[in-house]
Structure formats: C-alpha cells, structure tokens
Amino acid sequence: MTSERTQAYGRVVRTLDDLGPTKLHGDEQERIRSAADTLIFAATLEEARATLEDVDALSDHLVATGRWSEERAAELAQDIIGCGPLAPVA
C-alpha cells in the first residue's frame, strides 16, 4: 500500500462525510465505501476489475440523474480508483 492510495482513501471518506448524506442515497454511500475498501486492499488490477466497473456505472448514474456534475462525479471516481493498485508499467 502506498501513501497515494491512503490519501485517495482519505479523500473518499471526506467526500462521504461531507456530501454523502445530502447527495447520495444510502446504498450509493455503501457502494462507494465498499469500493474504496476493496480497492485499498487489492493487490492486482484483476482483483479490482469488478469494483472499477461498478464505480464507473455509479459515476454515470449520478451524472445521468442530474444529482452530480460530470466534473464532480469524475473527481469522486478518480479518488476511488486512486485507492486501488497501480497498473504495471510495460
């Protein structure tokens, strides 16, 4: 685990604390929390694949419903993704 991953995790937690109750439904908050937890402990991208796909779907849903701007949803998605393992350099 790297400091970048733990910092990303902290940003996700702050977002949930600051915006969760007013901008997210309970099940959405749980999906985000679960995704961050899964990714912070994932060792490989393969372990994180399904979680990353769910983060993408949730981000799209938040924008499609008009509750989040594209920019804010992308920021949240990047913070969640930042909790995960880095792609190997080829």
PyRosetta script that sets phi, psi and omega in degrees:
from pyrosetta import init, pose_from_sequence

init()
pose = pose_from_sequence("MTSERTQAYGRVVRTLDDLGPTKLHGDEQERIRSAADTLIFAATLEEARATLEDVDALSDHLVATGRWSEERAAELAQDIIGCGPLAPVA")
pose.set_psi(1, 139.5)
pose.set_omega(1, -178.0)
pose.set_phi(2, -109.9)
pose.set_psi(2, 164.4)
pose.set_omega(2, 177.9)
pose.set_phi(3, -65.4)
pose.set_psi(3, -31.5)
pose.set_omega(3, 177.6)
pose.set_phi(4, -62.5)
pose.set_psi(4, -40.6)
pose.set_omega(4, 178.8)
pose.set_phi(5, -65.6)
pose.set_psi(5, -43.4)
pose.set_omega(5, -179.4)
pose.set_phi(6, -69.0)
pose.set_psi(6, -33.7)
pose.set_omega(6, 175.7)
pose.set_phi(7, -65.7)
pose.set_psi(7, -41.7)
pose.set_omega(7, 177.5)
pose.set_phi(8, -62.0)
pose.set_psi(8, -42.1)
pose.set_omega(8, 178.5)
pose.set_phi(9, -60.0)
pose.set_psi(9, -43.0)
pose.set_omega(9, 177.8)
pose.set_phi(10, -60.8)
pose.set_psi(10, -39.7)
pose.set_omega(10, 178.1)
pose.set_phi(11, -65.2)
pose.set_psi(11, -38.2)
pose.set_omega(11, 178.0)
pose.set_phi(12, -63.8)
pose.set_psi(12, -45.7)
pose.set_omega(12, 179.8)
pose.set_phi(13, -61.4)
pose.set_psi(13, -43.3)
pose.set_omega(13, 178.2)
pose.set_phi(14, -62.0)
pose.set_psi(14, -40.8)
pose.set_omega(14, 178.2)
pose.set_phi(15, -61.6)
pose.set_psi(15, -44.2)
pose.set_omega(15, 178.5)
pose.set_phi(16, -62.7)
pose.set_psi(16, -41.3)
pose.set_omega(16, 179.3)
pose.set_phi(17, -66.9)
pose.set_psi(17, -42.5)
pose.set_omega(17, -174.9)
pose.set_phi(18, -79.3)
pose.set_psi(18, -44.0)
pose.set_omega(18, -172.8)
pose.set_phi(19, -111.5)
pose.set_psi(19, -21.2)
pose.set_omega(19, -173.9)
pose.set_phi(20, -48.7)
pose.set_psi(20, -54.9)
pose.set_omega(20, -175.9)
pose.set_phi(21, -63.7)
pose.set_psi(21, -27.1)
pose.set_omega(21, -176.5)
pose.set_phi(22, -102.3)
pose.set_psi(22, -25.4)
pose.set_omega(22, -173.8)
pose.set_phi(23, -114.4)
pose.set_psi(23, -5.8)
pose.set_omega(23, -177.0)
pose.set_phi(24, -133.1)
pose.set_psi(24, 141.7)
pose.set_omega(24, 172.8)
pose.set_phi(25, -73.7)
pose.set_psi(25, 160.3)
pose.set_omega(25, -178.5)
pose.set_phi(26, -55.2)
pose.set_psi(26, -43.3)
pose.set_omega(26, -179.8)
pose.set_phi(27, -68.1)
pose.set_psi(27, -31.0)
pose.set_omega(27, 177.1)
pose.set_phi(28, -69.8)
pose.set_psi(28, -41.5)
pose.set_omega(28, 176.8)
pose.set_phi(29, -59.9)
pose.set_psi(29, -42.6)
pose.set_omega(29, 179.8)
pose.set_phi(30, -65.9)
pose.set_psi(30, -39.7)
pose.set_omega(30, 177.4)
pose.set_phi(31, -61.2)
pose.set_psi(31, -42.0)
pose.set_omega(31, 179.9)
pose.set_phi(32, -66.4)
pose.set_psi(32, -46.8)
pose.set_omega(32, 179.5)
pose.set_phi(33, -60.7)
pose.set_psi(33, -44.4)
pose.set_omega(33, 179.5)
pose.set_phi(34, -64.6)
pose.set_psi(34, -40.8)
pose.set_omega(34, 178.9)
pose.set_phi(35, -63.2)
pose.set_psi(35, -46.3)
pose.set_omega(35, 179.8)
pose.set_phi(36, -62.2)
pose.set_psi(36, -42.4)
pose.set_omega(36, 178.7)
pose.set_phi(37, -63.6)
pose.set_psi(37, -44.8)
pose.set_omega(37, 179.8)
pose.set_phi(38, -61.8)
pose.set_psi(38, -46.5)
pose.set_omega(38, -176.0)
pose.set_phi(39, -69.4)
pose.set_psi(39, -35.6)
pose.set_omega(39, -178.0)
pose.set_phi(40, -64.1)
pose.set_psi(40, -28.3)
pose.set_omega(40, -179.1)
pose.set_phi(41, -100.4)
pose.set_psi(41, -5.5)
pose.set_omega(41, 179.8)
pose.set_phi(42, -71.2)
pose.set_psi(42, 136.5)
pose.set_omega(42, 179.3)
pose.set_phi(43, -95.9)
pose.set_psi(43, -23.7)
pose.set_omega(43, -177.5)
pose.set_phi(44, -133.3)
pose.set_psi(44, 160.3)
pose.set_omega(44, 175.9)
pose.set_phi(45, -64.2)
pose.set_psi(45, -33.1)
pose.set_omega(45, 179.3)
pose.set_phi(46, -61.7)
pose.set_psi(46, -39.5)
pose.set_omega(46, 177.5)
pose.set_phi(47, -64.6)
pose.set_psi(47, -27.4)
pose.set_omega(47, -174.5)
pose.set_phi(48, -96.2)
pose.set_psi(48, -7.9)
pose.set_omega(48, -170.8)
pose.set_phi(49, -53.0)
pose.set_psi(49, -53.2)
pose.set_omega(49, -177.5)
pose.set_phi(50, -62.9)
pose.set_psi(50, -38.2)
pose.set_omega(50, 178.9)
pose.set_phi(51, -65.3)
pose.set_psi(51, -42.7)
pose.set_omega(51, 178.9)
pose.set_phi(52, -62.9)
pose.set_psi(52, -39.0)
pose.set_omega(52, 177.3)
pose.set_phi(53, -64.7)
pose.set_psi(53, -38.4)
pose.set_omega(53, 178.7)
pose.set_phi(54, -68.4)
pose.set_psi(54, -38.3)
pose.set_omega(54, 177.1)
pose.set_phi(55, -60.7)
pose.set_psi(55, -42.9)
pose.set_omega(55, 178.7)
pose.set_phi(56, -61.9)
pose.set_psi(56, -45.1)
pose.set_omega(56, 180.0)
pose.set_phi(57, -64.1)
pose.set_psi(57, -42.1)
pose.set_omega(57, 179.6)
pose.set_phi(58, -65.3)
pose.set_psi(58, -42.6)
pose.set_omega(58, 178.0)
pose.set_phi(59, -59.1)
pose.set_psi(59, -46.8)
pose.set_omega(59, 177.5)
pose.set_phi(60, -59.2)
pose.set_psi(60, -41.8)
pose.set_omega(60, -179.3)
pose.set_phi(61, -64.3)
pose.set_psi(61, -42.6)
pose.set_omega(61, -179.6)
pose.set_phi(62, -62.4)
pose.set_psi(62, -38.1)
pose.set_omega(62, 178.3)
pose.set_phi(63, -72.6)
pose.set_psi(63, -45.2)
pose.set_omega(63, -177.2)
pose.set_phi(64, -61.6)
pose.set_psi(64, -32.1)
pose.set_omega(64, 179.8)
pose.set_phi(65, -83.2)
pose.set_psi(65, -6.6)
pose.set_omega(65, 178.2)
pose.set_phi(66, 79.5)
pose.set_psi(66, 8.2)
pose.set_omega(66, -179.1)
pose.set_phi(67, -83.8)
pose.set_psi(67, -23.7)
pose.set_omega(67, 179.3)
pose.set_phi(68, -131.3)
pose.set_psi(68, 146.7)
pose.set_omega(68, 173.7)
pose.set_phi(69, -75.3)
pose.set_psi(69, 160.6)
pose.set_omega(69, 176.9)
pose.set_phi(70, -58.9)
pose.set_psi(70, -41.1)
pose.set_omega(70, -178.5)
pose.set_phi(71, -63.6)
pose.set_psi(71, -46.4)
pose.set_omega(71, -178.0)
pose.set_phi(72, -67.6)
pose.set_psi(72, -40.9)
pose.set_omega(72, 178.5)
pose.set_phi(73, -64.4)
pose.set_psi(73, -39.6)
pose.set_omega(73, 178.5)
pose.set_phi(74, -65.6)
pose.set_psi(74, -38.5)
pose.set_omega(74, 177.1)
pose.set_phi(75, -60.8)
pose.set_psi(75, -47.4)
pose.set_omega(75, 178.9)
pose.set_phi(76, -61.8)
pose.set_psi(76, -46.5)
pose.set_omega(76, 179.9)
pose.set_phi(77, -59.3)
pose.set_psi(77, -42.5)
pose.set_omega(77, 179.6)
pose.set_phi(78, -65.0)
pose.set_psi(78, -37.8)
pose.set_omega(78, 176.9)
pose.set_phi(79, -65.4)
pose.set_psi(79, -42.6)
pose.set_omega(79, 178.3)
pose.set_phi(80, -64.0)
pose.set_psi(80, -47.4)
pose.set_omega(80, 179.5)
pose.set_phi(81, -60.3)
pose.set_psi(81, -35.3)
pose.set_omega(81, 179.0)
pose.set_phi(82, -64.1)
pose.set_psi(82, -16.3)
pose.set_omega(82, 176.4)
pose.set_phi(83, -74.1)
pose.set_psi(83, -19.2)
pose.set_omega(83, -171.8)
pose.set_phi(84, -89.7)
pose.set_psi(84, 177.4)
pose.set_omega(84, 179.4)
pose.set_phi(85, -68.7)
pose.set_psi(85, 148.0)
pose.set_omega(85, 178.9)
pose.set_phi(86, -77.4)
pose.set_psi(86, 148.8)
pose.set_omega(86, 176.2)
pose.set_phi(87, -68.5)
pose.set_psi(87, 141.0)
pose.set_omega(87, 178.5)
pose.set_phi(88, -66.8)
pose.set_psi(88, 143.4)
pose.set_omega(88, 179.0)
pose.set_phi(89, -82.8)
pose.set_psi(89, 128.9)
pose.set_omega(89, -177.6)
pose.set_phi(90, -87.2)
pose.dump_pdb("model.pdb")
